[in-house]
Amino acid sequence: MKKPLVQMKNALREFHHNEEGDALQTVMIIAVAAMVVAVIIIFGNDIVKWARGLIDKMKGTPIADGG
């Protein structure tokens, strides 16, 4: 029985040498996109808060208070 790492390595070799790799490539892109969507769903609010904090830091303080 082959070790899982060896099996994965062989599968990747086949993927690169496969002339009909377009279908596999599409599946891989969809899998990566699904992971990104999952991360956004799970951590979306934290990401928005973090981005707002960065934007507030970049804005700085106003030059004139208007008063």
PDB file with SEQRES, HELIX, SHEET and CRYST1 records, atoms N, CA, C and O in Angstrom:
SEQRES   1 A   67  MET LYS LYS PRO LEU VAL GLN MET LYS ASN ALA LEU ARG          
SEQRES   2 A   67  GLU PHE HIS HIS ASN GLU GLU GLY ASP ALA LEU GLN THR          
SEQRES   3 A   67  VAL MET ILE ILE ALA VAL ALA ALA MET VAL VAL ALA VAL          
SEQRES   4 A   67  ILE ILE ILE PHE GLY ASN ASP ILE VAL LYS TRP ALA ARG          
SEQRES   5 A   67  GLY LEU ILE ASP LYS MET LYS GLY THR PRO ILE ALA ASP          
SEQRES   6 A   67  GLY GLY                                                      
HELIX    1 AA1 PRO A    4  HIS A   17  1                                  14    
HELIX    2 AA2 GLY A   21  LYS A   59  1                                  39    
CRYST1    1.000    1.000    1.000  90.00  90.00  90.00 P 1           1          
ATOM      1  N   MET A   1       0.841  -1.182   0.000  1.00  0.00           N  
ATOM      2  CA  MET A   1       0.000   0.000   0.000  1.00  0.00           C  
ATOM      3  C   MET A   1       0.886   1.246   0.000  1.00  0.00           C  
ATOM      4  O   MET A   1       1.817   1.362   0.797  1.00  0.00           O  
ATOM      5  N   LYS A   2       0.580   2.170  -0.905  1.00  0.00           N  
ATOM      6  CA  LYS A   2       1.375   3.398  -0.999  1.00  0.00           C  
ATOM      7  C   LYS A   2       0.994   4.382   0.090  1.00  0.00           C  
ATOM      8  O   LYS A   2      -0.148   4.422   0.547  1.00  0.00           O  
ATOM      9  N   LYS A   3       1.959   5.160   0.488  1.00  0.00           N  
ATOM     10  CA  LYS A   3       1.709   6.192   1.481  1.00  0.00           C  
ATOM     11  C   LYS A   3       0.908   7.319   0.830  1.00  0.00           C  
ATOM     12  O   LYS A   3       1.042   7.558  -0.370  1.00  0.00           O  
ATOM     13  N   PRO A   4       0.074   8.015   1.613  1.00  0.00           N  
ATOM     14  CA  PRO A   4      -0.754   9.087   1.050  1.00  0.00           C  
ATOM     15  C   PRO A   4       0.054  10.185   0.365  1.00  0.00           C  
ATOM     16  O   PRO A   4      -0.371  10.712  -0.663  1.00  0.00           O  
ATOM     17  N   LEU A   5       1.210  10.534   0.919  1.00  0.00           N  
ATOM     18  CA  LEU A   5       2.027  11.580   0.316  1.00  0.00           C  
ATOM     19  C   LEU A   5       2.530  11.160  -1.060  1.00  0.00           C  
ATOM     20  O   LEU A   5       2.563  11.969  -1.987  1.00  0.00           O  
ATOM     21  N   VAL A   6       2.918   9.905  -1.189  1.00  0.00           N  
ATOM     22  CA  VAL A   6       3.383   9.378  -2.474  1.00  0.00           C  
ATOM     23  C   VAL A   6       2.229   9.366  -3.471  1.00  0.00           C  
ATOM     24  O   VAL A   6       2.411   9.704  -4.641  1.00  0.00           O  
ATOM     25  N   GLN A   7       1.049   8.979  -3.010  1.00  0.00           N  
ATOM     26  CA  GLN A   7      -0.116   8.969  -3.889  1.00  0.00           C  
ATOM     27  C   GLN A   7      -0.441  10.382  -4.374  1.00  0.00           C  
ATOM     28  O   GLN A   7      -0.775  10.575  -5.543  1.00  0.00           O  
ATOM     29  N   MET A   8      -0.346  11.356  -3.491  1.00  0.00           N  
ATOM     30  CA  MET A   8      -0.628  12.737  -3.868  1.00  0.00           C  
ATOM     31  C   MET A   8       0.402  13.238  -4.878  1.00  0.00           C  
ATOM     32  O   MET A   8       0.064  13.917  -5.848  1.00  0.00           O  
ATOM     33  N   LYS A   9       1.660  12.890  -4.632  1.00  0.00           N  
ATOM     34  CA  LYS A   9       2.740  13.296  -5.522  1.00  0.00           C  
ATOM     35  C   LYS A   9       2.525  12.708  -6.921  1.00  0.00           C  
ATOM     36  O   LYS A   9       2.685  13.407  -7.922  1.00  0.00           O  
ATOM     37  N   ASN A  10       2.167  11.435  -6.986  1.00  0.00           N  
ATOM     38  CA  ASN A  10       1.913  10.795  -8.275  1.00  0.00           C  
ATOM     39  C   ASN A  10       0.698  11.401  -8.966  1.00  0.00           C  
ATOM     40  O   ASN A  10       0.692  11.564 -10.186  1.00  0.00           O  
ATOM     41  N   ALA A  11      -0.324  11.733  -8.195  1.00  0.00           N  
ATOM     42  CA  ALA A  11      -1.515  12.357  -8.774  1.00  0.00           C  
ATOM     43  C   ALA A  11      -1.183  13.717  -9.373  1.00  0.00           C  
ATOM     44  O   ALA A  11      -1.689  14.073 -10.438  1.00  0.00           O  
ATOM     45  N   LEU A  12      -0.327  14.482  -8.684  1.00  0.00           N  
ATOM     46  CA  LEU A  12       0.079  15.783  -9.220  1.00  0.00           C  
ATOM     47  C   LEU A  12       0.888  15.632 -10.502  1.00  0.00           C  
ATOM     48  O   LEU A  12       0.733  16.423 -11.432  1.00  0.00           O  
ATOM     49  N   ARG A  13       1.746  14.623 -10.552  1.00  0.00           N  
ATOM     50  CA  ARG A  13       2.506  14.365 -11.784  1.00  0.00           C  
ATOM     51  C   ARG A  13       1.566  14.052 -12.937  1.00  0.00           C  
ATOM     52  O   ARG A  13       1.728  14.573 -14.040  1.00  0.00           O  
ATOM     53  N   GLU A  14       0.583  13.197 -12.676  1.00  0.00           N  
ATOM     54  CA  GLU A  14      -0.394  12.856 -13.708  1.00  0.00           C  
ATOM     55  C   GLU A  14      -1.175  14.095 -14.136  1.00  0.00           C  
ATOM     56  O   GLU A  14      -1.479  14.266 -15.317  1.00  0.00           O  
ATOM     57  N   PHE A  15      -1.493  14.944 -13.188  1.00  0.00           N  
ATOM     58  CA  PHE A  15      -2.241  16.167 -13.487  1.00  0.00           C  
ATOM     59  C   PHE A  15      -1.472  17.042 -14.464  1.00  0.00           C  
ATOM     60  O   PHE A  15      -2.059  17.595 -15.393  1.00  0.00           O  
ATOM     61  N   HIS A  16      -0.159  17.174 -14.265  1.00  0.00           N  
ATOM     62  CA  HIS A  16       0.642  18.026 -15.127  1.00  0.00           C  
ATOM     63  C   HIS A  16       0.865  17.416 -16.502  1.00  0.00           C  
ATOM     64  O   HIS A  16       1.032  18.147 -17.479  1.00  0.00           O  
ATOM     65  N   HIS A  17       0.869  16.106 -16.595  1.00  0.00           N  
ATOM     66  CA  HIS A  17       1.118  15.451 -17.874  1.00  0.00           C  
ATOM     67  C   HIS A  17      -0.166  15.065 -18.600  1.00  0.00           C  
ATOM     68  O   HIS A  17      -0.117  14.516 -19.701  1.00  0.00           O  
ATOM     69  N   ASN A  18      -1.282  15.342 -18.004  1.00  0.00           N  
ATOM     70  CA  ASN A  18      -2.572  14.983 -18.583  1.00  0.00           C  
ATOM     71  C   ASN A  18      -2.952  16.018 -19.642  1.00  0.00           C  
ATOM     72  O   ASN A  18      -3.016  17.212 -19.350  1.00  0.00           O  
ATOM     73  N   GLU A  19      -3.203  15.562 -20.875  1.00  0.00           N  
ATOM     74  CA  GLU A  19      -3.583  16.496 -21.931  1.00  0.00           C  
ATOM     75  C   GLU A  19      -5.002  17.011 -21.738  1.00  0.00           C  
ATOM     76  O   GLU A  19      -5.352  18.078 -22.242  1.00  0.00           O  
ATOM     77  N   GLU A  20      -5.808  16.268 -21.021  1.00  0.00           N  
ATOM     78  CA  GLU A  20      -7.163  16.706 -20.759  1.00  0.00           C  
ATOM     79  C   GLU A  20      -7.257  17.261 -19.337  1.00  0.00           C  
ATOM     80  O   GLU A  20      -8.225  17.012 -18.617  1.00  0.00           O  
ATOM     81  N   GLY A  21      -6.254  17.999 -18.961  1.00  0.00           N  
ATOM     82  CA  GLY A  21      -6.181  18.560 -17.617  1.00  0.00           C  
ATOM     83  C   GLY A  21      -7.087  19.758 -17.420  1.00  0.00           C  
ATOM     84  O   GLY A  21      -7.184  20.275 -16.307  1.00  0.00           O  
ATOM     85  N   ASP A  22      -7.757  20.214 -18.475  1.00  0.00           N  
ATOM     86  CA  ASP A  22      -8.629  21.371 -18.344  1.00  0.00           C  
ATOM     87  C   ASP A  22      -9.752  21.109 -17.348  1.00  0.00           C  
ATOM     88  O   ASP A  22     -10.100  21.985 -16.556  1.00  0.00           O  
ATOM     89  N   ALA A  23     -10.313  19.921 -17.385  1.00  0.00           N  
ATOM     90  CA  ALA A  23     -11.393  19.592 -16.451  1.00  0.00           C  
ATOM     91  C   ALA A  23     -10.868  19.583 -15.017  1.00  0.00           C  
ATOM     92  O   ALA A  23     -11.523  20.092 -14.108  1.00  0.00           O  
ATOM     93  N   LEU A  24      -9.698  19.008 -14.823  1.00  0.00           N  
ATOM     94  CA  LEU A  24      -9.106  18.981 -13.482  1.00  0.00           C  
ATOM     95  C   LEU A  24      -8.760  20.389 -13.012  1.00  0.00           C  
ATOM     96  O   LEU A  24      -8.940  20.727 -11.842  1.00  0.00           O  
ATOM     97  N   GLN A  25      -8.264  21.200 -13.934  1.00  0.00           N  
ATOM     98  CA  GLN A  25      -7.910  22.566 -13.590  1.00  0.00           C  
ATOM     99  C   GLN A  25      -9.164  23.341 -13.171  1.00  0.00           C  
ATOM    100  O   GLN A  25      -9.130  24.120 -12.218  1.00  0.00           O  
ATOM    101  N   THR A  26     -10.245  23.125 -13.877  1.00  0.00           N  
ATOM    102  CA  THR A  26     -11.501  23.783 -13.533  1.00  0.00           C  
ATOM    103  C   THR A  26     -11.965  23.356 -12.145  1.00  0.00           C  
ATOM    104  O   THR A  26     -12.407  24.188 -11.353  1.00  0.00           O  
ATOM    105  N   VAL A  27     -11.867  22.077 -11.853  1.00  0.00           N  
ATOM    106  CA  VAL A  27     -12.264  21.582 -10.535  1.00  0.00           C  
ATOM    107  C   VAL A  27     -11.390  22.200  -9.448  1.00  0.00           C  
ATOM    108  O   VAL A  27     -11.889  22.567  -8.384  1.00  0.00           O  
ATOM    109  N   MET A  28     -10.098  22.316  -9.708  1.00  0.00           N  
ATOM    110  CA  MET A  28      -9.194  22.908  -8.714  1.00  0.00           C  
ATOM    111  C   MET A  28      -9.533  24.377  -8.476  1.00  0.00           C  
ATOM    112  O   MET A  28      -9.515  24.841  -7.336  1.00  0.00           O  
ATOM    113  N   ILE A  29      -9.842  25.108  -9.543  1.00  0.00           N  
ATOM    114  CA  ILE A  29     -10.202  26.523  -9.403  1.00  0.00           C  
ATOM    115  C   ILE A  29     -11.476  26.663  -8.584  1.00  0.00           C  
ATOM    116  O   ILE A  29     -11.570  27.532  -7.717  1.00  0.00           O  
ATOM    117  N   ILE A  30     -12.451  25.812  -8.858  1.00  0.00           N  
ATOM    118  CA  ILE A  30     -13.702  25.853  -8.099  1.00  0.00           C  
ATOM    119  C   ILE A  30     -13.447  25.520  -6.635  1.00  0.00           C  
ATOM    120  O   ILE A  30     -14.040  26.135  -5.749  1.00  0.00           O  
ATOM    121  N   ALA A  31     -12.577  24.559  -6.373  1.00  0.00           N  
ATOM    122  CA  ALA A  31     -12.266  24.181  -4.990  1.00  0.00           C  
ATOM    123  C   ALA A  31     -11.610  25.341  -4.240  1.00  0.00           C  
ATOM    124  O   ALA A  31     -11.955  25.613  -3.090  1.00  0.00           O  
ATOM    125  N   VAL A  32     -10.675  26.017  -4.883  1.00  0.00           N  
ATOM    126  CA  VAL A  32     -10.008  27.158  -4.246  1.00  0.00           C  
ATOM    127  C   VAL A  32     -11.015  28.282  -4.009  1.00  0.00           C  
ATOM    128  O   VAL A  32     -11.016  28.907  -2.948  1.00  0.00           O  
ATOM    129  N   ALA A  33     -11.870  28.537  -5.001  1.00  0.00           N  
ATOM    130  CA  ALA A  33     -12.888  29.583  -4.847  1.00  0.00           C  
ATOM    131  C   ALA A  33     -13.832  29.247  -3.696  1.00  0.00           C  
ATOM    132  O   ALA A  33     -14.234  30.137  -2.945  1.00  0.00           O  
ATOM    133  N   ALA A  34     -14.186  27.985  -3.553  1.00  0.00           N  
ATOM    134  CA  ALA A  34     -15.061  27.573  -2.462  1.00  0.00           C  
ATOM    135  C   ALA A  34     -14.402  27.811  -1.108  1.00  0.00           C  
ATOM    136  O   ALA A  34     -15.067  28.223  -0.158  1.00  0.00           O  
ATOM    137  N   MET A  35     -13.105  27.556  -1.016  1.00  0.00           N  
ATOM    138  CA  MET A  35     -12.392  27.804   0.236  1.00  0.00           C  
ATOM    139  C   MET A  35     -12.366  29.295   0.562  1.00  0.00           C  
ATOM    140  O   MET A  35     -12.549  29.686   1.715  1.00  0.00           O  
ATOM    141  N   VAL A  36     -12.139  30.124  -0.453  1.00  0.00           N  
ATOM    142  CA  VAL A  36     -12.116  31.576  -0.239  1.00  0.00           C  
ATOM    143  C   VAL A  36     -13.484  32.060   0.236  1.00  0.00           C  
ATOM    144  O   VAL A  36     -13.577  32.865   1.162  1.00  0.00           O  
ATOM    145  N   VAL A  37     -14.541  31.566  -0.404  1.00  0.00           N  
ATOM    146  CA  VAL A  37     -15.900  31.945   0.001  1.00  0.00           C  
ATOM    147  C   VAL A  37     -16.168  31.503   1.435  1.00  0.00           C  
ATOM    148  O   VAL A  37     -16.763  32.254   2.208  1.00  0.00           O  
ATOM    149  N   ALA A  38     -15.743  30.309   1.800  1.00  0.00           N  
ATOM    150  CA  ALA A  38     -15.942  29.820   3.165  1.00  0.00           C  
ATOM    151  C   ALA A  38     -15.230  30.711   4.176  1.00  0.00           C  
ATOM    152  O   ALA A  38     -15.788  31.026   5.227  1.00  0.00           O  
ATOM    153  N   VAL A  39     -14.012  31.118   3.868  1.00  0.00           N  
ATOM    154  CA  VAL A  39     -13.256  31.996   4.768  1.00  0.00           C  
ATOM    155  C   VAL A  39     -13.974  33.335   4.911  1.00  0.00           C  
ATOM    156  O   VAL A  39     -14.066  33.883   6.010  1.00  0.00           O  
ATOM    157  N   ILE A  40     -14.478  33.856   3.804  1.00  0.00           N  
ATOM    158  CA  ILE A  40     -15.188  35.138   3.862  1.00  0.00           C  
ATOM    159  C   ILE A  40     -16.462  35.010   4.692  1.00  0.00           C  
ATOM    160  O   ILE A  40     -16.796  35.906   5.467  1.00  0.00           O  
ATOM    161  N   ILE A  41     -17.169  33.897   4.528  1.00  0.00           N  
ATOM    162  CA  ILE A  41     -18.393  33.695   5.305  1.00  0.00           C  
ATOM    163  C   ILE A  41     -18.071  33.595   6.798  1.00  0.00           C  
ATOM    164  O   ILE A  41     -18.765  34.177   7.631  1.00  0.00           O  
ATOM    165  N   ILE A  42     -17.022  32.857   7.121  1.00  0.00           N  
ATOM    166  CA  ILE A  42     -16.679  32.634   8.530  1.00  0.00           C  
ATOM    167  C   ILE A  42     -16.088  33.888   9.169  1.00  0.00           C  
ATOM    168  O   ILE A  42     -16.460  34.247  10.287  1.00  0.00           O  
ATOM    169  N   PHE A  43     -15.173  34.555   8.472  1.00  0.00           N  
ATOM    170  CA  PHE A  43     -14.436  35.674   9.061  1.00  0.00           C  
ATOM    171  C   PHE A  43     -14.806  37.024   8.459  1.00  0.00           C  
ATOM    172  O   PHE A  43     -14.083  37.999   8.661  1.00  0.00           O  
ATOM    173  N   GLY A  44     -15.905  37.103   7.731  1.00  0.00           N  
ATOM    174  CA  GLY A  44     -16.286  38.334   7.025  1.00  0.00           C  
ATOM    175  C   GLY A  44     -16.360  39.557   7.913  1.00  0.00           C  
ATOM    176  O   GLY A  44     -15.797  40.600   7.581  1.00  0.00           O  
ATOM    177  N   ASN A  45     -17.048  39.443   9.044  1.00  0.00           N  
ATOM    178  CA  ASN A  45     -17.186  40.603   9.937  1.00  0.00           C  
ATOM    179  C   ASN A  45     -15.846  41.057  10.487  1.00  0.00           C  
ATOM    180  O   ASN A  45     -15.586  42.256  10.587  1.00  0.00           O  
ATOM    181  N   ASP A  46     -14.999  40.111  10.842  1.00  0.00           N  
ATOM    182  CA  ASP A  46     -13.676  40.468  11.355  1.00  0.00           C  
ATOM    183  C   ASP A  46     -12.840  41.149  10.277  1.00  0.00           C  
ATOM    184  O   ASP A  46     -12.098  42.089  10.561  1.00  0.00           O  
ATOM    185  N   ILE A  47     -12.960  40.677   9.053  1.00  0.00           N  
ATOM    186  CA  ILE A  47     -12.209  41.280   7.944  1.00  0.00           C  
ATOM    187  C   ILE A  47     -12.681  42.707   7.711  1.00  0.00           C  
ATOM    188  O   ILE A  47     -11.864  43.598   7.481  1.00  0.00           O  
ATOM    189  N   VAL A  48     -13.987  42.936   7.766  1.00  0.00           N  
ATOM    190  CA  VAL A  48     -14.529  44.283   7.568  1.00  0.00           C  
ATOM    191  C   VAL A  48     -14.063  45.211   8.680  1.00  0.00           C  
ATOM    192  O   VAL A  48     -13.668  46.345   8.411  1.00  0.00           O  
ATOM    193  N   LYS A  49     -14.103  44.743   9.931  1.00  0.00           N  
ATOM    194  CA  LYS A  49     -13.641  45.570  11.051  1.00  0.00           C  
ATOM    195  C   LYS A  49     -12.163  45.911  10.902  1.00  0.00           C  
ATOM    196  O   LYS A  49     -11.757  47.048  11.143  1.00  0.00           O  
ATOM    197  N   TRP A  50     -11.361  44.925  10.505  1.00  0.00           N  
ATOM    198  CA  TRP A  50      -9.927  45.144  10.317  1.00  0.00           C  
ATOM    199  C   TRP A  50      -9.681  46.169   9.213  1.00  0.00           C  
ATOM    200  O   TRP A  50      -8.848  47.063   9.362  1.00  0.00           O  
ATOM    201  N   ALA A  51     -10.413  46.034   8.099  1.00  0.00           N  
ATOM    202  CA  ALA A  51     -10.238  46.964   6.978  1.00  0.00           C  
ATOM    203  C   ALA A  51     -10.671  48.374   7.376  1.00  0.00           C  
ATOM    204  O   ALA A  51     -10.020  49.349   7.000  1.00  0.00           O  
ATOM    205  N   ARG A  52     -11.758  48.489   8.130  1.00  0.00           N  
ATOM    206  CA  ARG A  52     -12.206  49.813   8.582  1.00  0.00           C  
ATOM    207  C   ARG A  52     -11.169  50.454   9.488  1.00  0.00           C  
ATOM    208  O   ARG A  52     -10.931  51.659   9.410  1.00  0.00           O  
ATOM    209  N   GLY A  53     -10.554  49.656  10.344  1.00  0.00           N  
ATOM    210  CA  GLY A  53      -9.499  50.178  11.205  1.00  0.00           C  
ATOM    211  C   GLY A  53      -8.321  50.707  10.402  1.00  0.00           C  
ATOM    212  O   GLY A  53      -7.770  51.759  10.723  1.00  0.00           O  
ATOM    213  N   LEU A  54      -7.936  49.981   9.361  1.00  0.00           N  
ATOM    214  CA  LEU A  54      -6.846  50.451   8.505  1.00  0.00           C  
ATOM    215  C   LEU A  54      -7.219  51.729   7.784  1.00  0.00           C  
ATOM    216  O   LEU A  54      -6.395  52.634   7.659  1.00  0.00           O  
ATOM    217  N   ILE A  55      -8.451  51.814   7.309  1.00  0.00           N  
ATOM    218  CA  ILE A  55      -8.902  53.015   6.601  1.00  0.00           C  
ATOM    219  C   ILE A  55      -8.914  54.199   7.554  1.00  0.00           C  
ATOM    220  O   ILE A  55      -8.503  55.298   7.183  1.00  0.00           O  
ATOM    221  N   ASP A  56      -9.383  53.985   8.785  1.00  0.00           N  
ATOM    222  CA  ASP A  56      -9.395  55.065   9.770  1.00  0.00           C  
ATOM    223  C   ASP A  56      -7.974  55.547  10.078  1.00  0.00           C  
ATOM    224  O   ASP A  56      -7.750  56.745  10.249  1.00  0.00           O  
ATOM    225  N   LYS A  57      -7.023  54.626  10.147  1.00  0.00           N  
ATOM    226  CA  LYS A  57      -5.626  55.022  10.380  1.00  0.00           C  
ATOM    227  C   LYS A  57      -5.095  55.838   9.214  1.00  0.00           C  
ATOM    228  O   LYS A  57      -4.359  56.805   9.414  1.00  0.00           O  
ATOM    229  N   MET A  58      -5.468  55.453   7.991  1.00  0.00           N  
ATOM    230  CA  MET A  58      -4.976  56.170   6.812  1.00  0.00           C  
ATOM    231  C   MET A  58      -5.609  57.548   6.698  1.00  0.00           C  
ATOM    232  O   MET A  58      -4.981  58.478   6.192  1.00  0.00           O  
ATOM    233  N   LYS A  59      -6.847  57.690   7.162  1.00  0.00           N  
ATOM    234  CA  LYS A  59      -7.524  58.980   7.097  1.00  0.00           C  
ATOM    235  C   LYS A  59      -6.836  60.001   7.993  1.00  0.00           C  
ATOM    236  O   LYS A  59      -6.702  61.167   7.621  1.00  0.00           O  
ATOM    237  N   GLY A  60      -6.412  59.578   9.143  1.00  0.00           N  
ATOM    238  CA  GLY A  60      -5.759  60.490  10.074  1.00  0.00           C  
ATOM    239  C   GLY A  60      -6.744  61.456  10.677  1.00  0.00           C  
ATOM    240  O   GLY A  60      -7.943  61.179  10.729  1.00  0.00           O  
ATOM    241  N   THR A  61      -6.245  62.600  11.136  1.00  0.00           N  
ATOM    242  CA  THR A  61      -7.103  63.611  11.745  1.00  0.00           C  
ATOM    243  C   THR A  61      -7.348  64.725  10.727  1.00  0.00           C  
ATOM    244  O   THR A  61      -6.493  65.002   9.886  1.00  0.00           O  
ATOM    245  N   PRO A  62      -8.496  65.350  10.805  1.00  0.00           N  
ATOM    246  CA  PRO A  62      -8.786  66.436   9.860  1.00  0.00           C  
ATOM    247  C   PRO A  62      -7.866  67.635  10.107  1.00  0.00           C  
ATOM    248  O   PRO A  62      -7.404  67.859  11.226  1.00  0.00           O  
ATOM    249  N   ILE A  63      -7.609  68.398   9.044  1.00  0.00           N  
ATOM    250  CA  ILE A  63      -6.737  69.567   9.143  1.00  0.00           C  
ATOM    251  C   ILE A  63      -7.426  70.672   9.938  1.00  0.00           C  
ATOM    252  O   ILE A  63      -6.803  71.315  10.783  1.00  0.00           O  
ATOM    253  N   ALA A  64      -8.724  70.892   9.663  1.00  0.00           N  
ATOM    254  CA  ALA A  64      -9.486  71.909  10.379  1.00  0.00           C  
ATOM    255  C   ALA A  64     -10.682  71.253  11.035  1.00  0.00           C  
ATOM    256  O   ALA A  64     -11.287  70.343  10.468  1.00  0.00           O  
ATOM    257  N   ASP A  65     -11.025  71.715  12.236  1.00  0.00           N  
ATOM    258  CA  ASP A  65     -12.160  71.160  12.937  1.00  0.00           C  
ATOM    259  C   ASP A  65     -13.477  71.748  12.461  1.00  0.00           C  
ATOM    260  O   ASP A  65     -14.542  71.257  12.834  1.00  0.00           O  
ATOM    261  N   GLY A  66     -13.423  72.773  11.659  1.00  0.00           N  
ATOM    262  CA  GLY A  66     -14.635  73.406  11.148  1.00  0.00           C  
ATOM    263  C   GLY A  66     -15.268  74.329  12.157  1.00  0.00           C  
ATOM    264  O   GLY A  66     -16.426  74.707  11.978  1.00  0.00           O  
ATOM    265  N   GLY A  67     -14.575  74.712  13.203  1.00  0.00           N  
ATOM    266  CA  GLY A  67     -15.185  75.533  14.226  1.00  0.00           C  
ATOM    267  C   GLY A  67     -14.478  76.728  14.540  1.00  0.00           C  
ATOM    268  O   GLY A  67     -14.914  77.496  15.398  1.00  0.00           O  
TER     269      GLY A  67                                                      
END                                                                             
